[in-house]
Amino acid sequence: MGKTTKKRRGPHPTAKAELDVPVRVGQTVEVEITGLNHEGAGVGRIEGYTLFVSGALAQERVRARVEHVKKNFGFAKMVEVVEASTYRALPPCPLYDRCGGCSLQHLDYAEQLRHKQQIVRDNLRRIGGFQVEGEGAITVHPTLGMSDPWRYRNKAQVPIGEENGALVGGFYAEKSHSIIDMEACMIQHQANDEAVAVVKKLASELQIRAYDEQRHTGLLRHVVVKVGVKTGEVMVVLVTTEEEIPQRERLVEAIRGQVSGVTSIVQNVNPERTNVIFGKKTVTLWGSDVIYDYIGPIKFAISARSFYQVNPAQTEVLYNKTLEYAGATGTETVIDAYCGIGTISLFLAQKSRHVYGVEIVPEAIADANRNAELNGVENVTFEAGPAEVVIPAWKEKGIRADVIVVDPPRKGCDEALLATILEMQPERVVYVSCNPSTLARDLKVLAERYEVKEVQPVDMFPHTGHVESVALLVYKGF
């Protein structure tokens, strides 16, 4: 037994004495909240120990139940508001306290926008080492929000399961894979809700079994719905474990008859034991392979698996700001790293001499070329491959970029790409970011030769903790 005890990797997380922290799991504490973290949880301190309290707001005193403790911080769930913030709002969604989708519905929307601006400022100061106040500071503009911050999402990805023998579909409870059955989501486009409800009803009627991820049994894993907000076209994607769908013809006919605006019904087959939604095989069961939508004047073809921004109204705001920061007048050569399906590239092409887009995913480049052809845009060139490899090859061919635009995933830019940018020395760099922490980290690297002029936060995902930003950098030698 002594040997077993010695092999223990660390103290039990609930043991107050071993961890030497002032709280324990299950304890209810009263704490004053001084701020919000990037996920929207309240930040409080007990005897100097940081406690993140979900559901709490800055300038509140709350009672909270401790749920998890670590050496330097812990997590708690709010039980009662003792003294409420003047910015506290009543969440309109009846499932708000159970669903993990929206962490900020209880915060007044104008204050959400201010909070997101502050998140960007804090990351620039803390991670990037930038000055954000006083003379010589980077200008971080107020967050650009929506006049109506509801029903903005054009894509729903709804897991399907069974509960007490009945089929359920909704979103996962916070930090779990427990499905919260729902008929409506207040940030989803109504067309998405309607299509998901129809498929759930039809699957029940036709006795199509839902997927059980624990047992790896059943057929219907997810229902994915995409809507072209400007065109009204709807795509329904059935993600299944097998190719064979019982009574498939009846199901397809019923979807056609009951989902308004449907122009595409697609099946994606994913037989793997995985949390990844899509499998490798996609088949169109009826209608078109794609639906169409517009961002500004640019038309895009959207397939079942292609990436497309989920908030097209705010995407137009973001891309117009990107175009403004690029400073294009019609004579510039622009490189768009991480170009995806060409969304930013085609926007930039409106006012540039030529745009070169690079993306590591070949399927996305195929979509980008299709979208360029769709819009009759000829002053773009797309190439598949790693940006840090393709861009130097372009340089060897004599291509000199006046502007480089980057829009990387949450992990930020590859180090080799940052080195390539510093070597190519374009007059301007425009950095589009979905993660303020990696934005700050990468800007710190680029600041070796570039002045970070300003940063514009954009609220792409109202009522969540996420914030998009676009930053303008100007070469110090110009």
Backbone torsions as a table, in degrees:
resi	resn	phi	psi	omega
1	MET	NA	-36.0	179.4
2	GLY	-60.2	-40.7	179.6
3	LYS	-65.1	-39.6	178.7
4	THR	-60.4	-41.7	-179.8
5	THR	-63.3	-40.9	-178.4
6	LYS	-66.4	-27.1	-177.5
7	LYS	-79.1	-7.7	179.9
8	ARG	-59.9	133.0	-171.4
9	ARG	-76.0	-20.9	-178.1
10	GLY	-176.9	176.3	-178.3
11	PRO	-69.4	152.1	176.3
12	HIS	-63.3	133.4	-172.8
13	PRO	-62.8	-16.8	-179.0
14	THR	-98.7	-1.1	-174.9
15	ALA	-84.5	107.0	-176.2
16	LYS	-61.9	-44.8	-176.9
17	ALA	-64.0	-42.4	-177.1
18	GLU	-69.7	-39.2	-179.4
19	LEU	-83.6	-19.6	-178.9
20	ASP	56.4	50.7	174.8
21	VAL	-121.2	155.7	-171.9
22	PRO	-82.7	4.5	179.5
23	VAL	-132.3	163.2	176.8
24	ARG	-135.7	155.8	179.2
25	VAL	-60.3	134.2	-179.7
26	GLY	93.2	-14.3	-179.3
27	GLN	-75.3	141.0	173.3
28	THR	-101.4	126.0	-175.7
29	VAL	-125.2	157.6	172.2
30	GLU	-106.6	128.6	-172.9
31	VAL	-142.6	145.3	175.8
32	GLU	-91.8	130.7	-177.3
33	ILE	-95.0	125.5	-176.2
34	THR	-104.6	-13.7	-179.0
35	GLY	-172.7	-174.9	177.1
36	LEU	-121.5	144.0	173.6
37	ASN	-87.7	-177.7	-173.6
38	HIS	-68.6	-16.5	177.8
39	GLU	-94.8	-1.6	177.7
40	GLY	93.5	6.2	177.1
41	ALA	-83.1	146.4	176.4
42	GLY	-69.6	146.9	179.1
43	VAL	-113.1	118.8	177.9
44	GLY	-130.6	171.0	179.0
45	ARG	-137.9	137.2	175.2
46	ILE	-122.9	112.6	-176.9
47	GLU	53.2	40.3	178.3
48	GLY	83.5	-6.1	-178.9
49	TYR	-89.4	128.0	-176.2
50	THR	-79.2	132.1	178.7
51	LEU	-127.2	122.5	176.9
52	PHE	-93.1	120.9	-173.3
53	VAL	-115.1	108.6	178.7
54	SER	-67.1	138.9	178.6
55	GLY	88.6	-7.9	-179.3
56	ALA	-97.0	156.0	-178.7
57	LEU	-122.4	160.2	176.6
58	ALA	-60.0	147.9	179.2
59	GLN	66.7	29.7	174.9
60	GLU	-119.5	154.1	166.9
61	ARG	-113.2	126.2	-173.9
62	VAL	-133.6	159.0	167.0
63	ARG	-101.0	132.7	-174.7
64	ALA	-140.3	148.6	178.5
65	ARG	-99.5	124.3	-178.6
66	VAL	-71.4	127.8	-176.7
67	GLU	-112.0	-24.3	-178.9
68	HIS	-158.3	139.3	178.2
69	VAL	-127.8	143.2	172.3
70	LYS	-126.6	-178.7	-174.6
71	LYS	-61.6	-43.5	-172.8
72	ASN	-108.8	-11.3	-180.0
73	PHE	-160.4	164.3	179.3
74	GLY	-141.8	173.7	-178.7
75	PHE	-124.3	141.6	-179.5
76	ALA	-142.2	159.6	177.3
77	LYS	-115.7	133.6	-176.5
78	MET	-65.2	136.3	177.5
79	VAL	-105.0	-40.1	-175.4
80	GLU	-156.4	140.5	173.7
81	VAL	-89.1	116.7	179.1
82	VAL	-83.8	-48.2	175.4
83	GLU	-130.3	116.1	-172.1
84	ALA	-86.5	148.5	172.2
85	SER	-71.6	148.3	176.2
86	THR	-68.8	-13.3	-180.0
87	TYR	-96.7	3.1	179.3
88	ARG	-68.5	134.5	179.6
89	ALA	-120.5	157.3	177.1
90	LEU	-85.8	114.3	-179.5
91	PRO	-61.4	125.1	-178.2
92	PRO	-75.2	-17.4	-178.0
93	CYS	-82.7	126.3	-178.8
94	PRO	-67.9	-16.2	-179.0
95	LEU	-104.0	10.0	-174.1
96	TYR	-54.7	-42.6	-174.6
97	ASP	-78.4	-4.6	179.5
98	ARG	-112.7	-35.1	-176.7
99	CYS	-81.8	144.7	179.3
100	GLY	-93.5	14.1	-173.6
101	GLY	-79.0	-44.8	-175.3
102	CYS	-117.7	113.9	-177.3
103	SER	-94.1	-6.4	-173.1
104	LEU	-124.2	16.4	179.6
105	GLN	-61.0	-24.4	-177.9
106	HIS	-83.8	2.8	179.3
107	LEU	-111.4	130.0	177.8
108	ASP	-47.7	136.9	-170.9
109	TYR	-62.0	-40.0	178.5
110	ALA	-61.2	-35.2	178.0
111	GLU	-74.2	-30.4	172.5
112	GLN	-57.7	-43.9	-178.4
113	LEU	-65.2	-40.4	178.0
114	ARG	-65.8	-41.0	178.6
115	HIS	-60.1	-41.9	-177.9
116	LYS	-69.7	-35.8	173.1
117	GLN	-60.2	-42.4	-178.4
118	GLN	-67.7	-35.8	176.6
119	ILE	-59.5	-43.9	178.8
120	VAL	-64.2	-45.3	179.5
121	ARG	-60.4	-45.6	-177.8
122	ASP	-62.2	-41.0	179.7
123	ASN	-68.2	-40.2	177.9
124	LEU	-61.6	-39.5	-179.3
125	ARG	-74.5	-48.0	-171.9
126	ARG	-75.0	-45.0	-175.6
127	ILE	-93.4	-41.7	-176.7
128	GLY	-85.6	-18.7	-178.0
129	GLY	74.1	20.3	-177.6
130	PHE	-87.1	152.2	173.6
131	GLN	-85.6	127.1	-177.6
132	VAL	-118.6	4.0	176.9
133	GLU	-138.7	148.2	176.1
134	GLY	85.6	-171.6	-176.9
135	GLU	-66.8	134.2	179.5
136	GLY	81.8	6.7	-177.4
137	ALA	-79.2	154.3	171.8
138	ILE	-68.5	135.0	175.6
139	THR	-81.5	117.9	172.6
140	VAL	-107.9	106.2	-173.3
141	HIS	-70.7	159.1	172.0
142	PRO	-57.8	144.2	-177.5
143	THR	-63.8	133.0	176.4
144	LEU	-82.0	113.1	-177.3
145	GLY	-106.9	-171.3	-178.7
146	MET	-105.2	146.6	175.3
147	SER	-70.1	-31.1	175.9
148	ASP	-132.1	94.1	-171.6
149	PRO	-85.3	42.3	179.6
150	TRP	-131.8	158.2	174.2
151	ARG	55.3	38.5	-174.1
152	TYR	-96.5	-18.1	-173.3
153	ARG	-79.2	128.0	-178.9
154	ASN	-95.0	3.9	-179.7
155	LYS	-139.8	131.4	173.7
156	ALA	-116.9	134.8	174.5
157	GLN	-123.5	97.3	-168.4
158	VAL	-108.5	116.5	175.2
159	PRO	-70.1	144.0	-179.4
160	ILE	-113.2	138.7	179.2
161	GLY	-149.1	-172.1	177.8
162	GLU	-126.5	143.4	178.4
163	GLU	-141.5	119.5	-177.1
164	ASN	54.1	38.5	177.1
165	GLY	82.5	-4.1	-179.3
166	ALA	-107.3	147.8	179.2
167	LEU	-76.6	133.4	178.6
168	VAL	-127.8	155.3	177.2
169	GLY	-154.4	134.5	-180.0
170	GLY	-179.5	-148.7	178.9
171	PHE	-112.4	162.8	-176.5
172	TYR	-74.7	143.1	169.7
173	ALA	-62.8	156.6	-175.3
174	GLU	-55.6	129.5	176.4
175	LYS	54.1	40.8	177.9
176	SER	-154.0	174.6	171.9
177	HIS	-114.1	28.6	174.9
178	SER	-87.7	120.5	-174.3
179	ILE	-80.3	127.8	173.1
180	ILE	-92.9	108.8	-178.7
181	ASP	-65.8	132.4	-178.4
182	MET	-148.3	152.0	177.4
183	GLU	-100.3	-22.6	-176.7
184	ALA	-149.3	145.4	174.7
185	CYS	-125.7	127.4	-170.3
186	MET	-75.7	-6.9	174.1
187	ILE	-107.1	-0.1	176.7
188	GLN	-90.7	144.6	170.6
189	HIS	-59.0	140.6	-177.0
190	GLN	-56.3	-33.7	-179.3
191	ALA	-61.9	-34.1	177.4
192	ASN	-65.2	-47.5	179.2
193	ASP	-58.5	-45.0	-177.1
194	GLU	-63.9	-43.6	-178.3
195	ALA	-66.8	-42.7	179.1
196	VAL	-62.7	-42.7	179.8
197	ALA	-61.4	-40.8	179.4
198	VAL	-63.7	-46.4	-178.4
199	VAL	-64.9	-40.5	177.7
200	LYS	-59.7	-44.9	-178.6
201	LYS	-65.2	-45.3	-177.9
202	LEU	-67.0	-40.0	178.9
203	ALA	-62.2	-38.1	177.1
204	SER	-65.8	-45.9	-177.9
205	GLU	-63.6	-37.2	-177.3
206	LEU	-91.3	4.6	177.0
207	GLN	56.9	43.7	173.9
208	ILE	-86.5	119.2	-173.1
209	ARG	-73.9	139.8	176.2
210	ALA	-79.2	155.4	179.6
211	TYR	-75.0	136.3	174.1
212	ASP	-110.7	108.4	-173.5
213	GLU	-72.6	-22.0	176.8
214	GLN	-71.7	-46.7	-178.0
215	ARG	-90.0	-12.7	-176.4
216	HIS	58.2	47.2	177.7
217	THR	-127.6	168.4	179.6
218	GLY	93.1	176.1	-171.1
219	LEU	-115.8	-54.1	-170.9
220	LEU	-87.5	111.9	-175.9
221	ARG	-90.3	-52.9	-176.9
222	HIS	-140.5	153.3	164.2
223	VAL	-113.9	119.8	178.0
224	VAL	-111.3	129.4	179.3
225	VAL	-124.7	133.0	175.4
226	LYS	-123.1	140.1	179.6
227	VAL	-128.2	135.1	170.6
228	GLY	-82.5	105.4	-172.6
229	VAL	-61.9	-39.2	-178.6
230	LYS	-80.1	-30.5	-176.3
231	THR	-97.1	-21.6	-176.7
232	GLY	80.1	2.5	-179.5
233	GLU	-75.4	141.8	-177.1
234	VAL	-124.0	134.6	173.3
235	MET	-114.3	131.1	175.3
236	VAL	-111.3	124.2	-179.9
237	VAL	-115.6	123.6	176.9
238	LEU	-101.5	115.2	179.0
239	VAL	-96.5	117.2	-173.6
240	THR	-124.9	162.6	178.4
241	THR	-82.8	-21.9	-177.6
242	GLU	-133.7	161.5	178.9
243	GLU	-71.6	-37.0	-175.5
244	GLU	-77.3	123.3	175.1
245	ILE	-112.8	120.2	178.3
246	PRO	-57.8	133.9	178.3
247	GLN	53.9	43.5	-175.9
248	ARG	-59.2	-42.4	-177.6
249	GLU	-62.9	-42.4	178.2
250	ARG	-63.2	-41.2	179.7
251	LEU	-62.7	-46.7	-179.0
252	VAL	-63.0	-45.4	179.6
253	GLU	-61.6	-40.1	-179.3
254	ALA	-68.2	-39.6	176.9
255	ILE	-62.6	-44.5	178.0
256	ARG	-57.5	-39.9	-176.0
257	GLY	-79.8	-23.1	-171.0
258	GLN	-113.9	-13.0	178.0
259	VAL	-103.0	110.9	-178.1
260	SER	-69.4	136.4	177.2
261	GLY	83.9	-0.9	-176.3
262	VAL	-67.9	128.6	177.7
263	THR	-124.7	-4.4	-177.4
264	SER	-151.0	128.5	173.9
265	ILE	-124.2	121.5	-170.2
266	VAL	-127.8	147.2	172.6
267	GLN	-116.4	132.9	171.9
268	ASN	-117.3	133.2	-176.1
269	VAL	-104.7	120.7	178.7
270	ASN	-131.3	95.1	-177.2
271	PRO	-86.7	-0.2	-171.1
272	GLU	-82.8	153.8	171.3
273	ARG	-85.3	91.8	-171.4
274	THR	-155.7	160.5	172.8
275	ASN	-89.2	-8.3	177.0
276	VAL	-67.8	132.6	-173.0
277	ILE	-70.9	-52.3	-171.6
278	PHE	-93.4	144.3	170.0
279	GLY	-94.6	-172.6	-174.1
280	LYS	-82.4	-25.9	-173.3
281	LYS	-101.4	128.9	178.9
282	THR	-129.1	131.1	-177.5
283	VAL	-129.9	134.1	174.7
284	THR	-84.9	118.6	-179.1
285	LEU	-83.1	-32.4	179.5
286	TRP	-161.4	145.7	174.2
287	GLY	82.1	-152.4	-174.4
288	SER	-83.9	156.6	174.2
289	ASP	-74.0	-18.4	-175.1
290	VAL	-137.8	161.5	164.3
291	ILE	-117.0	168.8	-175.9
292	TYR	-122.9	149.9	173.4
293	ASP	-151.5	168.1	-179.7
294	TYR	-120.8	141.3	163.3
295	ILE	-118.3	108.5	-170.5
296	GLY	62.6	-132.6	-179.2
297	PRO	-87.6	-2.1	-173.1
298	ILE	-93.6	129.1	-179.4
299	LYS	-95.6	138.2	-178.6
300	PHE	-127.9	138.8	171.9
301	ALA	-91.7	129.6	-175.5
302	ILE	-117.8	115.7	178.0
303	SER	-94.9	177.9	-176.5
304	ALA	-60.1	-37.0	-173.2
305	ARG	-110.7	-1.6	-178.2
306	SER	-75.4	145.7	177.6
307	PHE	-78.4	136.1	176.2
308	TYR	-150.2	134.6	-176.8
309	GLN	-55.5	137.9	-173.0
310	VAL	-82.3	-11.4	179.1
311	ASN	-124.6	85.1	-172.9
312	PRO	-63.0	-31.3	179.7
313	ALA	-63.6	-47.1	180.0
314	GLN	-76.8	-24.6	174.6
315	THR	-62.0	-40.7	177.4
316	GLU	-62.4	-39.5	176.1
317	VAL	-61.7	-46.2	-178.8
318	LEU	-63.5	-45.1	-176.6
319	TYR	-71.9	-33.8	175.4
320	ASN	-64.2	-37.8	177.2
321	LYS	-68.3	-37.9	176.8
322	THR	-61.7	-43.3	178.7
323	LEU	-63.5	-41.2	177.9
324	GLU	-62.2	-47.1	-179.0
325	TYR	-66.6	-30.5	178.1
326	ALA	-65.1	-24.3	177.2
327	GLY	64.5	25.6	-175.6
328	ALA	-69.0	135.6	-179.9
329	THR	-120.7	-0.4	-179.6
330	GLY	111.8	-8.0	-177.4
331	THR	-111.6	-6.0	-171.2
332	GLU	-87.3	149.9	167.9
333	THR	-99.7	126.9	-174.7
334	VAL	-121.3	137.3	171.9
335	ILE	-109.8	129.6	178.7
336	ASP	-110.9	99.5	176.9
337	ALA	-80.2	148.4	-175.0
338	TYR	57.2	51.1	-170.0
339	CYS	-76.5	-13.5	179.2
340	GLY	58.7	-132.1	-179.2
341	ILE	-89.5	15.9	173.7
342	GLY	90.0	15.9	-175.2
343	THR	-61.9	-54.5	-179.5
344	ILE	-69.5	-38.2	-179.0
345	SER	-56.5	-45.3	-177.2
346	LEU	-70.4	-31.1	173.5
347	PHE	-65.5	-46.2	-179.3
348	LEU	-64.5	-33.3	-177.2
349	ALA	-63.5	-20.7	179.5
350	GLN	-61.4	-30.9	-174.9
351	LYS	-129.6	22.9	-179.2
352	SER	-122.4	157.8	175.7
353	ARG	-69.5	-48.1	177.9
354	HIS	-154.6	143.7	178.2
355	VAL	-120.7	131.5	175.2
356	TYR	-110.8	122.6	-179.8
357	GLY	-113.5	137.7	179.3
358	VAL	-130.1	140.5	-177.9
359	GLU	-153.0	139.5	-175.1
360	ILE	-76.3	-19.1	-177.0
361	VAL	-92.5	113.4	-177.0
362	PRO	-59.8	-37.2	-179.8
363	GLU	-62.7	-35.4	178.2
364	ALA	-67.8	-38.1	177.6
365	ILE	-65.0	-37.7	176.0
366	ALA	-60.8	-42.7	177.1
367	ASP	-64.7	-39.2	-179.7
368	ALA	-62.5	-44.7	177.7
369	ASN	-63.8	-38.7	177.7
370	ARG	-64.0	-41.7	-179.5
371	ASN	-68.5	-33.7	175.9
372	ALA	-64.4	-43.9	178.6
373	GLU	-65.2	-39.0	-179.8
374	LEU	-58.8	-34.7	-177.3
375	ASN	-100.8	4.1	179.7
376	GLY	65.6	28.4	-179.6
377	VAL	-91.6	120.0	-175.9
378	GLU	-108.6	-13.6	-177.0
379	ASN	-92.5	41.9	175.7
380	VAL	-134.1	147.5	174.9
381	THR	-133.3	126.3	-179.3
382	PHE	-114.2	143.1	178.2
383	GLU	-142.3	138.7	178.9
384	ALA	-89.0	138.2	177.5
385	GLY	147.4	172.4	176.8
386	PRO	-67.5	134.1	-177.4
387	ALA	-58.4	-37.6	-177.0
388	GLU	-71.1	-11.3	175.6
389	VAL	-100.5	-45.7	-175.2
390	VAL	-69.2	-42.5	-175.4
391	ILE	-64.2	-44.7	174.5
392	PRO	-61.2	-33.1	177.5
393	ALA	-66.0	-38.4	175.4
394	TRP	-62.6	-40.6	179.9
395	LYS	-60.6	-40.4	178.8
396	GLU	-62.5	-27.8	178.3
397	LYS	-83.3	1.1	177.9
398	GLY	93.8	9.3	178.8
399	ILE	-83.3	119.1	179.1
400	ARG	-113.7	123.7	-177.4
401	ALA	-88.6	130.7	170.5
402	ASP	-80.9	-31.6	-178.9
403	VAL	-137.4	136.5	170.0
404	ILE	-118.5	127.7	178.0
405	VAL	-110.3	132.6	176.3
406	VAL	-124.1	139.4	176.8
407	ASP	-139.5	72.3	-171.6
408	PRO	-79.0	169.1	171.9
409	PRO	-68.5	-177.9	-174.3
410	ARG	-58.5	-28.3	-178.2
411	LYS	-73.3	-6.4	178.1
412	GLY	85.5	-169.9	-175.9
413	CYS	-78.5	146.3	171.3
414	ASP	-63.8	140.2	-178.9
415	GLU	-57.2	-38.1	-179.3
416	ALA	-65.2	-33.5	177.7
417	LEU	-68.3	-42.2	177.7
418	LEU	-59.7	-41.8	177.8
419	ALA	-63.1	-38.5	178.9
420	THR	-64.2	-41.8	178.6
421	ILE	-61.7	-45.7	-179.9
422	LEU	-62.5	-33.5	179.8
423	GLU	-75.1	-37.7	-177.3
424	MET	-76.9	-26.0	175.4
425	GLN	53.1	54.8	172.8
426	PRO	-65.5	158.0	179.9
427	GLU	-63.2	-37.5	-178.8
428	ARG	-133.3	147.9	168.7
429	VAL	-124.0	130.5	176.1
430	VAL	-115.1	118.0	-174.6
431	TYR	-109.3	113.0	175.9
432	VAL	-97.7	127.4	-171.5
433	SER	-134.6	142.7	172.9
434	CYS	-108.0	7.4	-177.3
435	ASN	-142.7	104.5	-176.3
436	PRO	-59.0	-29.3	-177.3
437	SER	-72.4	-44.9	178.1
438	THR	-73.5	-28.1	173.1
439	LEU	-59.5	-50.5	-178.8
440	ALA	-61.4	-41.8	179.3
441	ARG	-60.5	-45.9	-176.6
442	ASP	-73.1	-35.8	177.8
443	LEU	-64.0	-32.8	177.7
444	LYS	-61.5	-38.3	177.6
445	VAL	-68.2	-47.3	-177.1
446	LEU	-69.1	-22.1	-178.3
447	ALA	-66.0	-9.0	174.8
448	GLU	-57.6	-38.1	-178.4
449	ARG	-127.5	-0.6	-176.7
450	TYR	-125.8	143.9	172.8
451	GLU	-93.4	124.3	176.8
452	VAL	-80.9	107.6	-173.7
453	LYS	-78.7	-51.0	-175.7
454	GLU	-161.6	159.6	179.4
455	VAL	-133.1	132.0	179.6
456	GLN	-114.7	105.3	173.0
457	PRO	-72.4	143.6	177.9
458	VAL	-130.4	131.2	-178.3
459	ASP	-85.8	88.7	179.0
460	MET	-80.0	-22.8	-173.2
461	PHE	-132.3	70.8	-179.8
462	PRO	-53.4	144.3	177.4
463	HIS	74.6	5.1	172.3
464	THR	-115.7	171.0	179.9
465	GLY	-81.8	-1.5	-175.4
466	HIS	-80.8	145.8	175.6
467	VAL	-141.8	134.9	175.9
468	GLU	-96.5	150.3	178.4
469	SER	-142.2	156.1	171.0
470	VAL	-133.5	130.0	-175.5
471	ALA	-117.8	143.3	177.3
472	LEU	-106.9	125.9	176.5
473	LEU	-121.5	137.1	-179.3
474	VAL	-122.7	133.0	-177.8
475	TYR	-61.5	133.7	-174.8
476	LYS	-70.2	-17.6	-178.0
477	GLY	-83.8	-5.5	-177.3
478	PHE	-107.2	NA	NA
